[in-house]
Structures are given as structure tokens and as C-alpha cells.
Amino acid sequence: ASLDFKYHHAEELEAYLKGVHAAYPSLTHLHSIGRSVEGRNLWVLVLGKFPTHHKIGIPEFKYVANMHGDETVGREILLHLIDFLVTSYGRDPVITQLLNNTRIHIMPTMNPDGFEATKVPDCYYSRGRYNKNGEDLNRNFPDAFENNNASVQPETQAVMNWIKNETFVLSANLHGGALVASYTFDNGNSVTGSLNGYSRSPDDDVFIHLAKTYSFNHASMYKGTGCDNRQTFPEGITNGYSWYQLEGGMQDYNYVWGQCFEITLELSCCKYPPADQLEKFWNDNKVALIEYIKQVHLGVKGQVTDKNGNPIPNAIVEAKGRPHVCPYRTNEHGEYFLLLLPGTYVINATVPGFKSMLKTVEIPNNTGNFSALKQDFSFSEVSVRSRAASCPKSPLYRELEGASAAVKPTLHLLVLMTILLVIFK
């Protein structure tokens, strides 16, 4: 299936994806994760040595574009990424290794209705940003900091179900209107440092690395010049909250509830540029798109099993010193994946009701070997499957903020009592 540098509307996009799958049936799997308000399929093409199903030890990666229907560059460069991956497999050793060791999910459009509704391409805002119900899909997810009262849209629900059904480790969503790699958190409170204008996650160091991986492999993003003189982004990256606060964003949802590190890539100053610029956008992003996928192999992975070697789902596995507000748990195969930069860490595996197991690991940079460090845990005294554990969709950080505020008067009282004791002595 030949691919031109032009905009592909719904029927052409579907025909192209079906053509790729027909040409590469053993390397690809095409499926729809749901439908838009107007009934268009939300297509995902999966690429890898085992495209139809998850294989133990092979991490899941995803790219999502065109969440805002009038932000169109990502939609087209993901089609060219698909073309590049399938035509390079078996010829380029790096791409071959990447696809043999990674399962890559590509969704060219999350908002097909918005794209079709954008009749007059424009560099700036248009109504095509929203879905058919007039909702902004990047304000439509549950929020970890405050109650998001937005009515969950079919496109959002489809993505939430998709995240729940796969073990995604790393992701990026592709936008337009700026030139920067933005990372979580997009929302925040005093617990995450919002009073200082920055909302820090427990894995802030990893997110900075991920954002820089993209910006420094992009043709110009790393220069940080932005799109006009008013807005500059040093090294081409920004904390989402530092840029502007948003509630109900997809990247925060992925990180808190999906156990998946996602960043937001703003790839063009113009939201819907002329088609004759698409080839340049592809060339500017091609290396960065590949280098970013490789980062799914950062850190440590493994399985948690019982005394009979059976997998233990829902065991909590986290690196000491970076607990997640919704603890990261093993999947149905007892697997965990933790993205961590090279260094020494203590990994804590906990099966609820049993003693925790701690293991110190020295993590190298294994992205070039396409496999994170492997560290398994075997609980010899456990012979039962751990009960299913779900994390509530309530604003989890609000409870933390309340708890930290409740502690403050107690501390003040303790200090006062200590001073009085010293005086009386």
C-alpha cells in the first residue's frame, strides 16, 4: 500500500490500514477499540513479532494521535511511521529487533469526527478540536486531583477500556499548536508542589528523560524556541502544570490509573498545516519517534509467582522511595514493568496479607539491548491467587492533601509543647 504525503480522510485511512494488514498479516493486527459518536471506528494497528496477543516479557507501547480533531500532523506521521516499520522489518536490524521485542500499538485518530468536521484547515483553533458532542477529549478523563464532572464520551471510554485490557508501559499522545514535549502532571496541588508552579510526580526524573529523548532526537524541538517570542521551552520540554493547568487530561490518567508513562508531544506550531509540509514534519520526527519507543525497555521487569510457580496477579511491585498514589500491581500473568533510569534501586514486592520481599538491583541502560533488567520474585509461602484490586476513580491526591493539612496542626502543637517543656525545665 503506497502512502502519499497528503491528508487521509476516514475512508482512505481505513483502506490504508487494511492494506498494510493484508500485506503484512504476520507482523500486524488491525482492530477497532470502539466507535466515535458518529459511529466511526477507532482503529488501532498493532505491530510486532506477536501482534495478536501479549507475550510475557514483551512490553506494550502505544502512540495516539488526533485527539483534537483539528490537530492533524500526528495523524499523518503515524501512518508514515507504520509504513516505515513494516517496510524496514527484516531489512533494518534495529527496527527488526525493536519489533521482535516490543508490541507497538498505533492509533492514528482518536477523534475521527472532529477531523472530518474541520472543513477549513486553520493554524489556530477550530470547532473540529472537539468530538461530535462538543467535548474536549483531553479534559474528559477521571482526574487524580479534583472531581471531573465532564460526561465521559464514547471515544474516552474506549481508550479507558483499552488501557485496562492491555499492560501498557509507555505511551505518547500527539498534538499540535506548539513545539514541545510536555510531561505529567498536568494538574496538581500542594502535595505535588503546585504552590511552586510545578506538579511533580514520583517519577519526575524518568519523565524528564523521556521528554528529552524526544526533543533531542527531533530536528529542532530541543532548541526550545517555541512558536513565537512570548513562549520558550528550555531544551524543548515542559512540566504540564508549569505550562498551563488542565483537569481530566489523558497523560495523567495513563500514569495514575493505567500504570503507563505517557507524555504529550506538540509537533507543529500550526494545528492543521498545508499538506505540502507533511513530508518535512515526517523527516523532523522520524528519528525521535523510534528513539522514544526504545525507552519502553528502560528499568526493570519480571514476574511474581507462588511456591508452585503460578503467577500472582495484583501483587504490588514498586521501587522504594517512589510510591504511586494508586500502587502499581502485577497483571494477570504476574508481570510488572517499572520504568527507571540507570542506577541502584530497592524493589519492593508485596502480596497483600504476606511479608514484603525486597531486592536490590543495579539497573543498566538496556534500551539498546531491547530488554529491561529482569528480576523475578517467588513467594514460597503463598499458594493462593491475590484478590483483584481496583483503584477508585476518585481524586486520589485530594485525600493526600487533606491528610497533609490535618497533620500540620498536630506538628504545631508538638512544637509548642516542646518549647513549654524547655521553659519549665
N, C-alpha and C positions, 0 to 999 in steps of 0.2 A: 504494500500500500504506500504509494508515494505521498509525500507531505509537502505542501507548498507553504510559503510564509504569507499566510493570509488569515483572516478570521473565519473560524469554522462554527457555523450555527448548529443548532441541536441535531438535525438530521445528518449533516456532514460529520459532526463529531462522533455520533453513534456509529456511522458507517465506517469511519476510520478505525475506531476501537475494535469493531467486529472484524475488520480486515486484518488488523495486527494479530488478533487472537487466532484467526483462521490460518494465517501464515506461520505462526509460532505456537502451535497448540500445546507443546510440552513445556514451554517456557512461560506461558501466560495463562491467566484465569480471569475471565470477564464476568462481572456480576453487578447487579444493581442493589444498593443498600436500602433503597426506599424510593419514594416519589415526591416531587415538589407539589406545591399547592395546585398547580395546573396539570399535574399528572405526568410530568416528565421524569424519566428515570434518572436517578443519581448514580451514574456509572462509576465503577472502580475497576481499574485494570491491575491485577496482581502479577508481579514478575519475580521469578526465582527458579531455582532448581526443583523446588517442591511448591508450585504456585497454588495448588488447590487446598492445602491444609498446613497447619502449624506443625513444624518438626522440632522436637526437643533440642534445645541448644542454639537454634537459629532465631535471632531476634527479628521482631516485626517493626517495620519502618513505614511512615506514610507522609505523603505530600497532598495538601488540599489547596485548591485554588478557586478564584472567582466566587468567594463567599459573599462579596459585594458585587452584584451583577455588572456594575459599570467599571469595575477594576479588572481589566481584561488581559494584561500581559502574562500573568501567571498561567491562565487557562491555555494559552498558546505554547508557552515554553515547556509546559508539562507534556504536551503532545510531542514536541521535539525531543524531550528527554526520553520518552517511551521509544521513539524511533531510534535514537542513539543507542539505547540499552540493547534493544533486540538485534540491531544490525552489528553491534560490537561483540556480542556474546560468541565465544568460540574463536574470535579473531584477536581481541584485545585481552591480554592476560589479566589486567587489573579489573576490567569490567566482568570478565568471566569469574574471577574469584569473588567479586562483590556479589554477583547473582547466585553463586553457589553457596554463599554463606549468609545471605540476607534475604528476607522476604519483603519485597518493596510494593507498597500499595499506593496507587496514584489515582486521585480523584480530580480530574481537570476542572469540574464545575460543581460547586455546592449550591449554587443559586442560578440554575438554568433559566428560570422565569425572568429574573432580573436582567440577565444578559439579553434575552430576546426582547424585553421591554425597552431597552436602550436603543431607540431608533436613530438618534443623532449623537454619534460619538463626540465626547467632550473631554477636555483635560481636567475639568473640575466636576463637582458634584452633580448627579442627576438622580431622578426617581428610581432608576434601574439599580441603585445601590441596594434597595430593599427587596424583599420577596413579594409575591403577589398580594399578600395581606398587609403590605406596608410596614413590615417589621424588619429591623436591622438584626441580621442573624448573629452578628458579633456583639450583641447586647442581650442575647436570648438564652444563655446557658445559666444553670444554677451558679450562684456566686458564693465564695467562701467567706465573704466579709459582711454582706448585707442581704436582706431579702430582695430577690429579684422578682418583681411582680409581673414581668412580661409573660404573656401566654406562649407556652412552648410550641414552636412551629414544626410542621412535619419534617422539614429539612434538618432542623436542630435535633429532633427526636431520633431521626435516622442515624445521625452521626453519634449521638449518645449511645444508641444500641450497638453500633459498630465498635465503638471504643470498649464497651462492656464485653463484647464477644471475641475480641482479639487481645493478645498480650502486646500492645504497642509499647515500645521502649523510647522511641524518638520520633519527632514529627516537626513539620513546619507548615504554616499556612501563608499563602502568597497573596499579597495585596498590592495596591498602587496608590500613588498620590504623594509619595515621599521616597527617599532613598536611604534606608536604614534597616538594621536588624534589631528588633525590639524583643525583650525577654521579660519573663514573669517576675514579679506580679504586676498586673495592670490595675488592680485595686489594692487597698491596704488599710491598715490602722496603726495605732501606736505600737502594737506588738511587732509589726514588721518594719517599723521605722518610718512610717509615713510622715511623722512630725518633722523629719529632716528632709522630706521631699523625695524619698527613695523607699520603695517597698521591697524588702529583701527576703528572698526565700531561703530555706535551709541549704539549698544547693546553688547559691548565688555564684560561687566560683565556677561551677560547671556551666551555668547559663552564660556567663561572660565569655568563657572559652568557646561555647557553641556559636554565639553571635559573632565573635571574632573570626571563627573558622569560616563563616560565610562571607563576612565583609572583606577579609584579607584575600580571599580567593576570587572575589568579584573584581571586574575590571576597574571600578572606580569607587565603590561604596566605602572602602577603607579610608579614603581621603577625608571623609566626614564633612564635605562641603554642603551637603543637603541639597535643597532645590532653590533656595534663594538666600539672600544675605541675612535674613532675620533668624534663620534656623540652622544651626550647625550641630553635628553629632560627632564628637571626638572618636576617631577610629571607626566611624560608621555604625556605632551601636548605641542603644539606649535602654535603660530600665523603663518598662512600660509606664509605670506610675509617674516617673520623673518627667516623661514626655507629656502625657495627659492621663488623668484617671478615667477608667471606664469600668462599668459594672456588667457582669454577665458575659465576659469575654471567653472565647474558646481556648486560648492558651492556658489560662488559669484553671479552667475546668479539666483540661487534659492532665495537668500536673497534680492537682489535688485529688481528683476522683478517678482518673484514668491511669495513674502511675506512669505517665508518659510525659517526657520533657518536650515541650513544644515552644518554638519561637515564631514570631510574626515577621515576615520578610516583606518590606515595602520596596518594590522593584522598579518603580518608574515615577518620575515627577508628574507626568501626565497620566491620568487614570485610564483613558481609552485613546492611546496614540494611533496615528495613521498606520495602516498595515505595512507600509514600506519600511517602517522602523523595526519590525518584529525580528528580522534576521540579526540586527545589531543587538537587540535585547537577549536573544538566544546566545550569541557569542559572548556577551558580557557575563552571563550567568552560568554557562555550561560547566566550567571547572568547579565553581562554588557549589552547584547542585550535587555533584558527585562527591566532593570532599566532605560535604555536610552529611551525606548518607553514611559515609565511613565511620562517623562518630558514634553510630549505634553500637560499635564494638569497643567503646571505652569501658573501663571499670571492671566489674566482677559479675559473674553469673553462676548459677548452679541449681542443684535440686535438693529439696529437703525430703528425706524418706524415713519410714519407720523401721522397726527391727527386722521386718520381713522384706525390706527393700521397696515397699509400696510408697508411692508419692503421697506427701501430706499437703493437701491444699489449704489455703488460708493461714499458713504459718506466717508470722511477722518476721521479715528479714530487712534490717536496716543497718546503716553504718553508724557506729556510736558517735554521738555529738551532732547528728543531723536527723533528728526525728521528724517525720511528716505528721501534719495535723490529722491526717487520715492515714494510719500506718500502712506501709507498703507490704502486701501479702503475696504469697505464692499462688500460682494459677492451679488449674485442675491437675496439671502434671507435676505439681510440687515445685515448679520452677520460679526462680526470681532473677531479675536483671537490675543491677544498680549502676547507673552512670556515675563514675568517679574519675577525677583526674589522677595521673600517676602519683603514687605516694604510699605511705603506710596507714592502714586503717584497721579498726577492730569491727568485725561484722558480727552482729547480734541476731541470732535466730531464736525465735520464741514460738513454741506450740502452747497455746492457751491452756493453763492448768498444769504445765510441766516446767521444769527448770530450764532457764535460757542456756544456750550454747554460744560461747564467744570464740571467735577465731581471728587471729591477727594475720593480715595479708599484706603483701608488698605488691602493689599494682604497677605493672609497667605500662608503657604506651603500646597497646596491642592493636591499634586501629590498622596498622599496615599489615598485620597478620590476619585480619578479618575475624578475630575471636577475642572476646573479653577473657580475663583470667577466670579459670574455672575453680570454684570452691563449693563442694557439696557438704551437706550436714546430715548426719544419720542419728536419729533419736532411738537409742536401743531400748528404752523403757516404754516407748509408745507403740501401740498396735491398733490404734483407732484413728479413723479419719477425723480431722479437725472440722468442727461445725462451720457452716457457711457464715461469713461475717460481712455485713454490708455497712458502708459508711453513710450516715444520714446526709441528706441533701441540704440540711440547714446551714446557715452561715457559721462555719466552724470557728473562724477567727474571732467572731464577736464574743463567743464564750470565753476564749482565752483573754481577750481584752478586759472582759468583766472580772475574770479571776485575778488578773494582774492589778486591776484597780482596787479590788477587795483586799488585796494583800497590803497595799500601801498604808492604810490607817493603822494596821497591826504593827507594821515596822516603826511608824512614828511613835506609837505607844511604847514599844520596846526601848527605843532610844531615850524617850522621856523618863522611863522607869530607871534605866541605867544611870542617867545623869543625877536623878534624885538620890539613888543609892550611893553614888560617889560623894554627893554633897553631905548626906547624913553620916557617912563614914568619916 
